Amino acid sequence: MKKLPLYSIAIFSLLSLTSCEAVETIFKAGMWWGILVVVAIVVILLLIFSKGKNS
């Protein structure tokens, strides 16, 4: 079974959702990605600083 291209998935989601729901979904996804990126950066910085103090 072929995977659907990203464009067809995007078009399907835009046609199935109303404009407000589509915008809400995009902003929710953006918010969660932002939170995950910030948490990942904080964890990486903590690991770097903790290894620096031990050496």
N, C-alpha and C positions, 0 to 999 in steps of 0.2 A: 504494500500500500504506500503510495506516494505521500510525502508530507506536504501539507498545504503551505504555499509560500506566505511569507509574512504579510504581504500586501493583501492577499485574499482574506486572511484572518482579520486584518485591520478593517477592511471594507465591510466584512460581515458584521463585525462588532459595531461599527458606526451605523450600519443600517438597522441593526436589531435594537440598539439603544436609542433613547431620545437624546437630544443634544446635552441636556442637563445631566443625565445619567452618565453619558460618555465623559464629560468634563469632570464629574465627581470621581469616576473610576480612575481617570488619569492622575488627578491630584492625590488620591489615596495611594496609588502605586508610587508616585513621586515622594510622598511623605515617608512611606515605609523604606524606600531605597535610601533616602537621606538619613533616616535614623540608623539603618544598618551600616552605612558608610561611616558615620560619626562614631558609632560604637567600635567598629573595626579599627579605625584610626587611633582611638583612645587605647584600645587593647594593645596595639602594636607599639605605641609610645610607652606604655607601662612596661611591656616586655623589654624594650630597648633600655629604658632607664634602670630597670631592676638588674639587668645583666651588667650594666655599666657600674653599678654600685658594688656588685659582687666581685668584680675583677680587680 
